[in-house]
Amino acid sequence: MIRPSSEIEYPPSSAQTMRARMLVRMEALSTSNDALMSVIAKRIGAEKIEDDVQISHLSQETERLIENMRNLIRKEVVTGSI
């Protein structure tokens, strides 16, 4: 932001110096916060992919077990052992 010459003090007052330092700290905090959020978002995305793979594997296993139970029931019905 460009300040009008009426607002520019040289040397800067202590209030302006403190304000400038505060703005720099706030900007650094914002930047580190953005970086942290980016890392968290990437990690959550990676965990979601891992979870999706695990869910798919478990779903396949569940389907296999259900099919095995159906086959056992069919065999029992055919052999008359119910």
N, CA, C and O atoms as a printed pandas DataFrame, in Angstrom:
     atom_number atom_name residue_name chain_id  residue_number  x_coord  y_coord  z_coord
0              1         N          MET        A               1    0.844   -1.158    0.000
1              2        CA          MET        A               1    0.000    0.000    0.000
2              3         C          MET        A               1    0.900    1.234    0.000
3              4         O          MET        A               1    1.856    1.315    0.771
4              5         N          ILE        A               2    0.590    2.179   -0.858
5              6        CA          ILE        A               2    1.364    3.418   -0.930
6              7         C          ILE        A               2    0.704    4.446   -0.022
7              8         O          ILE        A               2   -0.494    4.712   -0.115
8              9         N          ARG        A               3    1.505    5.003    0.841
9             10        CA          ARG        A               3    0.977    5.990    1.798
10            11         C          ARG        A               3    1.179    7.403    1.239
11            12         O          ARG        A               3    2.171    7.686    0.568
12            13         N          PRO        A               4    0.235    8.261    1.527
13            14        CA          PRO        A               4    0.434    9.658    1.129
14            15         C          PRO        A               4    1.596   10.274    1.913
15            16         O          PRO        A               4    1.899    9.858    3.032
16            17         N          SER        A               5    2.216   11.239    1.323
17            18        CA          SER        A               5    3.392   11.836    1.966
18            19         C          SER        A               5    3.053   12.436    3.330
19            20         O          SER        A               5    3.933   12.570    4.180
20            21         N          SER        A               6    1.791   12.797    3.548
21            22        CA          SER        A               6    1.417   13.368    4.844
22            23         C          SER        A               6    1.482   12.329    5.964
23            24         O          SER        A               6    1.564   12.696    7.136
24            25         N          GLU        A               7    1.447   11.024    5.618
25            26        CA          GLU        A               7    1.485    9.973    6.632
26            27         C          GLU        A               7    2.881    9.402    6.833
27            28         O          GLU        A               7    3.088    8.588    7.733
28            29         N          ILE        A               8    3.826    9.806    6.025
29            30        CA          ILE        A               8    5.178    9.270    6.128
30            31         C          ILE        A               8    5.986   10.115    7.089
31            32         O          ILE        A               8    6.083   11.334    6.939
32            33         N          GLU        A               9    6.565    9.454    8.076
33            34        CA          GLU        A               9    7.415   10.153    9.051
34            35         C          GLU        A               9    8.836    9.639    8.905
35            36         O          GLU        A               9    9.056    8.440    8.733
36            37         N          TYR        A              10    9.767   10.517    8.971
37            38        CA          TYR        A              10   11.163   10.089    8.981
38            39         C          TYR        A              10   11.883   10.873   10.042
39            40         O          TYR        A              10   11.809   12.102   10.015
40            41         N          PRO        A              11   12.545   10.284   10.934
41            42        CA          PRO        A              11   12.546    8.850   11.222
42            43         C          PRO        A              11   11.166    8.425   11.720
43            44         O          PRO        A              11   10.422    9.244   12.260
44            45         N          PRO        A              12   10.821    7.146   11.541
45            46        CA          PRO        A              12    9.502    6.684   11.961
46            47         C          PRO        A              12    9.339    6.769   13.471
47            48         O          PRO        A              12   10.292    6.590   14.229
48            49         N          SER        A              13    8.138    7.039   13.877
49            50        CA          SER        A              13    7.870    7.110   15.319
50            51         C          SER        A              13    7.910    5.694   15.898
51            52         O          SER        A              13    7.865    4.704   15.168
52            53         N          SER        A              14    7.994    5.628   17.211
53            54        CA          SER        A              14    8.031    4.304   17.849
54            55         C          SER        A              14    6.718    3.563   17.611
55            56         O          SER        A              14    6.712    2.337   17.497
56            57         N          ALA        A              15    5.617    4.289   17.536
57            58        CA          ALA        A              15    4.321    3.654   17.273
58            59         C          ALA        A              15    4.308    3.035   15.872
59            60         O          ALA        A              15    3.815    1.922   15.690
60            61         N          GLN        A              16    4.840    3.745   14.898
61            62        CA          GLN        A              16    4.896    3.195   13.541
62            63         C          GLN        A              16    5.845    1.998   13.464
63            64         O          GLN        A              16    5.571    1.016   12.774
64            65         N          THR        A              17    6.945    2.097   14.171
65            66        CA          THR        A              17    7.897    0.981   14.197
66            67         C          THR        A              17    7.255   -0.256   14.820
67            68         O          THR        A              17    7.392   -1.362   14.298
68            69         N          MET        A              18    6.558   -0.065   15.928
69            70        CA          MET        A              18    5.881   -1.186   16.593
70            71         C          MET        A              18    4.793   -1.762   15.687
71            72         O          MET        A              18    4.618   -2.978   15.602
72            73         N          ARG        A              19    4.070   -0.873   15.015
73            74        CA          ARG        A              19    3.009   -1.333   14.106
74            75         C          ARG        A              19    3.616   -2.140   12.958
75            76         O          ARG        A              19    3.083   -3.184   12.583
76            77         N          ALA        A              20    4.709   -1.667   12.412
77            78        CA          ALA        A              20    5.368   -2.379   11.314
78            79         C          ALA        A              20    5.855   -3.753   11.789
79            80         O          ALA        A              20    5.716   -4.741   11.068
80            81         N          ARG        A              21    6.421   -3.818   12.989
81            82        CA          ARG        A              21    6.877   -5.103   13.533
82            83         C          ARG        A              21    5.701   -6.060   13.740
83            84         O          ARG        A              21    5.789   -7.252   13.447
84            85         N          MET        A              22    4.593   -5.502   14.257
85            86        CA          MET        A              22    3.407   -6.319   14.471
86            87         C          MET        A              22    2.891   -6.869   13.133
87            88         O          MET        A              22    2.523   -8.041   13.046
88            89         N          LEU        A              23    2.864   -6.039   12.108
89            90        CA          LEU        A              23    2.401   -6.484   10.796
90            91         C          LEU        A              23    3.302   -7.573   10.220
91            92         O          LEU        A              23    2.825   -8.527    9.606
92            93         N          VAL        A              24    4.596   -7.421   10.423
93            94        CA          VAL        A              24    5.543   -8.441    9.948
94            95         C          VAL        A              24    5.315   -9.755   10.691
95            96         O          VAL        A              24    5.309  -10.821   10.075
96            97         N          ARG        A              25    5.129   -9.687   12.010
97            98        CA          ARG        A              25    4.863  -10.909   12.793
98            99         C          ARG        A              25    3.555  -11.560   12.369
99           100         O          ARG        A              25    3.472  -12.782   12.245
100          101         N          MET        A              26    2.530  -10.734   12.146
101          102        CA          MET        A              26    1.236  -11.278   11.715
102          103         C          MET        A              26    1.350  -11.949   10.348
103          104         O          MET        A              26    0.752  -13.000   10.118
104          105         N          GLU        A              27    2.108  -11.347    9.452
105          106        CA          GLU        A              27    2.313  -11.935    8.123
106          107         C          GLU        A              27    3.079  -13.254    8.235
107          108         O          GLU        A              27    2.751  -14.221    7.548
108          109         N          ALA        A              28    4.095  -13.297    9.093
109          110        CA          ALA        A              28    4.848  -14.535    9.297
110          111         C          ALA        A              28    3.956  -15.618    9.903
111          112         O          ALA        A              28    4.031  -16.784    9.515
112          113         N          LEU        A              29    3.129  -15.229   10.838
113          114        CA          LEU        A              29    2.203  -16.173   11.445
114          115         C          LEU        A              29    1.207  -16.699   10.416
115          116         O          LEU        A              29    0.908  -17.893   10.386
116          117         N          SER        A              30    0.704  -15.819    9.588
117          118        CA          SER        A              30   -0.238  -16.215    8.541
118          119         C          SER        A              30    0.422  -17.171    7.549
119          120         O          SER        A              30   -0.183  -18.161    7.136
120          121         N          THR        A              31    1.649  -16.873    7.175
121          122        CA          THR        A              31    2.371  -17.735    6.238
122          123         C          THR        A              31    2.617  -19.110    6.844
123          124         O          THR        A              31    2.421  -20.125    6.177
124          125         N          SER        A              32    3.045  -19.151    8.105
125          126        CA          SER        A              32    3.294  -20.451    8.732
126          127         C          SER        A              32    1.985  -21.203    8.944
127          128         O          SER        A              32    1.957  -22.429    8.839
128          129         N          ASN        A              33    0.904  -20.490    9.239
129          130        CA          ASN        A              33   -0.404  -21.116    9.380
130          131         C          ASN        A              33   -0.855  -21.724    8.050
131          132         O          ASN        A              33   -1.373  -22.840    8.019
132          133         N          ASP        A              34   -0.659  -20.989    6.956
133          134        CA          ASP        A              34   -1.012  -21.508    5.631
134          135         C          ASP        A              34   -0.198  -22.755    5.300
135          136         O          ASP        A              34   -0.728  -23.717    4.744
136          137         N          ALA        A              35    1.086  -22.737    5.642
137          138        CA          ALA        A              35    1.936  -23.898    5.383
138          139         C          ALA        A              35    1.476  -25.091    6.213
139          140         O          ALA        A              35    1.434  -26.214    5.711
140          141         N          LEU        A              36    1.136  -24.860    7.461
141          142        CA          LEU        A              36    0.648  -25.931    8.325
142          143         C          LEU        A              36   -0.652  -26.510    7.784
143          144         O          LEU        A              36   -0.818  -27.730    7.752
144          145         N          MET        A              37   -1.568  -25.660    7.362
145          146        CA          MET        A              37   -2.841  -26.133    6.804
146          147         C          MET        A              37   -2.609  -26.954    5.536
147          148         O          MET        A              37   -3.309  -27.935    5.286
148          149         N          SER        A              38   -1.636  -26.549    4.749
149          150        CA          SER        A              38   -1.305  -27.291    3.535
150          151         C          SER        A              38   -0.790  -28.684    3.873
151          152         O          SER        A              38   -1.186  -29.665    3.243
152          153         N          VAL        A              39    0.086  -28.772    4.860
153          154        CA          VAL        A              39    0.623  -30.066    5.284
154          155         C          VAL        A              39   -0.499  -30.949    5.830
155          156         O          VAL        A              39   -0.569  -32.137    5.516
156          157         N          ILE        A              40   -1.373  -30.366    6.644
157          158        CA          ILE        A              40   -2.489  -31.131    7.215
158          159         C          ILE        A              40   -3.405  -31.629    6.098
159          160         O          ILE        A              40   -3.823  -32.787    6.107
160          161         N          ALA        A              41   -3.717  -30.760    5.138
161          162        CA          ALA        A              41   -4.593  -31.155    4.035
162          163         C          ALA        A              41   -3.975  -32.290    3.216
163          164         O          ALA        A              41   -4.672  -33.222    2.817
164          165         N          LYS        A              42   -2.664  -32.209    2.968
165          166        CA          LYS        A              42   -2.001  -33.290    2.222
166          167         C          LYS        A              42   -2.035  -34.592    3.008
167          168         O          LYS        A              42   -2.263  -35.660    2.439
168          169         N          ARG        A              43   -1.812  -34.505    4.301
169          170        CA          ARG        A              43   -1.809  -35.715    5.141
170          171         C          ARG        A              43   -3.197  -36.344    5.196
171          172         O          ARG        A              43   -3.338  -37.564    5.110
172          173         N          ILE        A              44   -4.220  -35.501    5.339
173          174        CA          ILE        A              44   -5.590  -36.021    5.351
174          175         C          ILE        A              44   -5.905  -36.681    4.018
175          176         O          ILE        A              44   -6.536  -37.737    3.973
176          177         N          GLY        A              45   -5.465  -36.059    2.940
177          178        CA          GLY        A              45   -5.672  -36.650    1.615
178          179         C          GLY        A              45   -4.987  -37.996    1.483
179          180         O          GLY        A              45   -5.549  -38.935    0.918
180          181         N          ALA        A              46   -3.766  -38.091    2.008
181          182        CA          ALA        A              46   -3.028  -39.358    1.952
182          183         C          ALA        A              46   -3.724  -40.418    2.795
183          184         O          ALA        A              46   -3.821  -41.576    2.389
184          185         N          GLU        A              47   -4.208  -40.021    3.969
185          186        CA          GLU        A              47   -4.914  -40.982    4.825
186          187         C          GLU        A              47   -6.217  -41.434    4.180
187          188         O          GLU        A              47   -6.615  -42.590    4.319
188          189         N          LYS        A              48   -6.883  -40.517    3.471
189          190        CA          LYS        A              48   -8.129  -40.887    2.797
190          191         C          LYS        A              48   -7.854  -41.932    1.727
191          192         O          LYS        A              48   -8.616  -42.888    1.585
192          193         N          ILE        A              49   -6.787  -41.763    0.983
193          194        CA          ILE        A              49   -6.428  -42.749   -0.035
194          195         C          ILE        A              49   -6.131  -44.090    0.625
195          196         O          ILE        A              49   -6.590  -45.132    0.157
196          197         N          GLU        A              50   -5.357  -44.063    1.719
197          198        CA          GLU        A              50   -5.057  -45.301    2.444
198          199         C          GLU        A              50   -6.333  -45.943    2.970
199          200         O          GLU        A              50   -6.498  -47.161    2.897
200          201         N          ASP        A              51   -7.240  -45.118    3.502
201          202        CA          ASP        A              51   -8.511  -45.631    4.023
202          203         C          ASP        A              51   -9.361  -46.215    2.909
203          204         O          ASP        A              51   -9.985  -47.261    3.088
204          205         N          ASP        A              52   -9.394  -45.548    1.754
205          206        CA          ASP        A              52  -10.178  -46.061    0.623
206          207         C          ASP        A              52   -9.669  -47.427    0.177
207          208         O          ASP        A              52  -10.462  -48.315   -0.138
208          209         N          VAL        A              53   -8.353  -47.597    0.150
209          210        CA          VAL        A              53   -7.772  -48.886   -0.220
210          211         C          VAL        A              53   -8.155  -49.942    0.804
211          212         O          VAL        A              53   -8.532  -51.055    0.437
212          213         N          GLN        A              54   -8.062  -49.607    2.072
213          214        CA          GLN        A              54   -8.411  -50.549    3.142
214          215         C          GLN        A              54   -9.895  -50.901    3.087
215          216         O          GLN        A              54  -10.254  -52.068    3.250
216          217         N          ILE        A              55  -10.761  -49.919    2.862
217          218        CA          ILE        A              55  -12.203  -50.169    2.762
218          219         C          ILE        A              55  -12.496  -51.083    1.584
219          220         O          ILE        A              55  -13.307  -52.003    1.693
220          221         N          SER        A              56  -11.848  -50.836    0.478
221          222        CA          SER        A              56  -12.042  -51.691   -0.695
222          223         C          SER        A              56  -11.622  -53.129   -0.385
223          224         O          SER        A              56  -12.333  -54.076   -0.724
224          225         N          HIS        A              57  -10.482  -53.282    0.249
225          226        CA          HIS        A              57   -9.993  -54.621    0.610
226          227         C          HIS        A              57  -10.979  -55.311    1.556
227          228         O          HIS        A              57  -11.301  -56.485    1.369
228          229         N          LEU        A              58  -11.456  -54.592    2.564
229          230        CA          LEU        A              58  -12.392  -55.174    3.517
230          231         C          LEU        A              58  -13.729  -55.515    2.860
231          232         O          LEU        A              58  -14.350  -56.523    3.198
232          233         N          SER        A              59  -14.168  -54.686    1.934
233          234        CA          SER        A              59  -15.408  -54.979    1.209
234          235         C          SER        A              59  -15.271  -56.248    0.384
235          236         O          SER        A              59  -16.186  -57.070    0.352
236          237         N          GLN        A              60  -14.142  -56.413   -0.279
237          238        CA          GLN        A              60  -13.890  -57.631   -1.065
238          239         C          GLN        A              60  -13.856  -58.850   -0.155
239          240         O          GLN        A              60  -14.398  -59.902   -0.495
240          241         N          GLU        A              61  -13.227  -58.710    0.984
241          242        CA          GLU        A              61  -13.147  -59.817    1.935
242          243         C          GLU        A              61  -14.540  -60.175    2.457
243          244         O          GLU        A              61  -14.870  -61.353    2.594
244          245         N          THR        A              62  -15.344  -59.169    2.745
245          246        CA          THR        A              62  -16.715  -59.399    3.206
246          247         C          THR        A              62  -17.519  -60.145    2.139
247          248         O          THR        A              62  -18.229  -61.103    2.443
248          249         N          GLU        A              63  -17.400  -59.697    0.895
249          250        CA          GLU        A              63  -18.107  -60.378   -0.199
250          251         C          GLU        A              63  -17.656  -61.828   -0.330
251          252         O          GLU        A              63  -18.476  -62.714   -0.572
252          253         N          ARG        A              64  -16.372  -62.071   -0.173
253          254        CA          ARG        A              64  -15.848  -63.436   -0.259
254          255         C          ARG        A              64  -16.428  -64.304    0.859
255          256         O          ARG        A              64  -16.829  -65.443    0.622
256          257         N          LEU        A              65  -16.469  -63.762    2.069
257          258        CA          LEU        A              65  -17.006  -64.523    3.199
258          259         C          LEU        A              65  -18.503  -64.796    3.030
259          260         O          LEU        A              65  -18.967  -65.891    3.348
260          261         N          ILE        A              66  -19.250  -63.831    2.543
261          262        CA          ILE        A              66  -20.682  -64.035    2.301
262          263         C          ILE        A              66  -20.892  -65.118    1.249
263          264         O          ILE        A              66  -21.772  -65.968    1.391
264          265         N          GLU        A              67  -20.096  -65.086    0.212
265          266        CA          GLU        A              67  -20.206  -66.111   -0.833
266          267         C          GLU        A              67  -19.865  -67.491   -0.282
267          268         O          GLU        A              67  -20.511  -68.474   -0.645
268          269         N          ASN        A              68  -18.868  -67.581    0.582
269          270        CA          ASN        A              68  -18.528  -68.857    1.214
270          271         C          ASN        A              68  -19.696  -69.378    2.064
271          272         O          ASN        A              68  -20.007  -70.569    2.042
272          273         N          MET        A              69  -20.339  -68.469    2.814
273          274        CA          MET        A              69  -21.481  -68.893    3.626
274          275         C          MET        A              69  -22.630  -69.368    2.736
275          276         O          MET        A              69  -23.296  -70.352    3.060
276          277         N          ARG        A              70  -22.865  -68.686    1.633
277          278        CA          ARG        A              70  -23.914  -69.121    0.695
278          279         C          ARG        A              70  -23.607  -70.509    0.141
279          280         O          ARG        A              70  -24.493  -71.358    0.036
280          281         N          ASN        A              71  -22.352  -70.726   -0.208
281          282        CA          ASN        A              71  -21.961  -72.047   -0.731
282          283         C          ASN        A              71  -22.154  -73.136    0.323
283          284         O          ASN        A              71  -22.594  -74.239   -0.001
284          285         N          LEU        A              72  -21.829  -72.835    1.575
285          286        CA          LEU        A              72  -22.028  -73.819    2.644
286          287         C          LEU        A              72  -23.514  -74.144    2.812
287          288         O          LEU        A              72  -23.887  -75.303    2.993
288          289         N          ILE        A              73  -24.345  -73.124    2.750
289          290        CA          ILE        A              73  -25.792  -73.354    2.879
290          291         C          ILE        A              73  -26.298  -74.196    1.709
291          292         O          ILE        A              73  -27.102  -75.107    1.905
292          293         N          ARG        A              74  -25.834  -73.901    0.500
293          294        CA          ARG        A              74  -26.249  -74.687   -0.675
294          295         C          ARG        A              74  -25.846  -76.153   -0.511
295          296         O          ARG        A              74  -26.624  -77.053   -0.827
296          297         N          LYS        A              75  -24.645  -76.386   -0.022
297          298        CA          LYS        A              75  -24.159  -77.762    0.173
298          299         C          LYS        A              75  -25.009  -78.476    1.225
299          300         O          LYS        A              75  -25.336  -79.652    1.064
300          301         N          GLU        A              76  -25.364  -77.778    2.291
301          302        CA          GLU        A              76  -26.193  -78.370    3.334
302          303         C          GLU        A              76  -27.579  -78.703    2.822
303          304         O          GLU        A              76  -28.144  -79.739    3.171
304          305         N          VAL        A              77  -28.135  -77.814    1.984
305          306        CA          VAL        A              77  -29.460  -78.057    1.425
306          307         C          VAL        A              77  -29.414  -79.254    0.480
307          308         O          VAL        A              77  -30.318  -80.090    0.501
308          309         N          VAL        A              78  -28.384  -79.348   -0.341
309          310        CA          VAL        A              78  -28.253  -80.455   -1.306
310          311         C          VAL        A              78  -28.036  -81.767   -0.579
311          312         O          VAL        A              78  -28.628  -82.778   -0.954
312          313         N          THR        A              79  -27.209  -81.779    0.444
313          314        CA          THR        A              79  -26.926  -83.026    1.158
314          315         C          THR        A              79  -28.009  -83.363    2.183
315          316         O          THR        A              79  -28.052  -84.478    2.703
316          317         N          GLY        A              80  -28.871  -82.408    2.467
317          318        CA          GLY        A              80  -29.959  -82.640    3.419
318          319         C          GLY        A              80  -29.501  -82.686    4.852
319          320         O          GLY        A              80  -30.152  -83.323    5.680
320          321         N          SER        A              81  -28.431  -82.050    5.167
321          322        CA          SER        A              81  -27.923  -82.087    6.545
322          323         C          SER        A              81  -28.470  -80.961    7.400
323          324         O          SER        A              81  -27.973  -80.740    8.505
324          325         N          ILE        A              82  -29.471  -80.247    6.929
325          326        CA          ILE        A              82  -30.032  -79.147    7.738
326          327         C          ILE        A              82  -30.924  -79.682    8.796
327          328         O          ILE        A              82  -31.488  -78.914    9.575
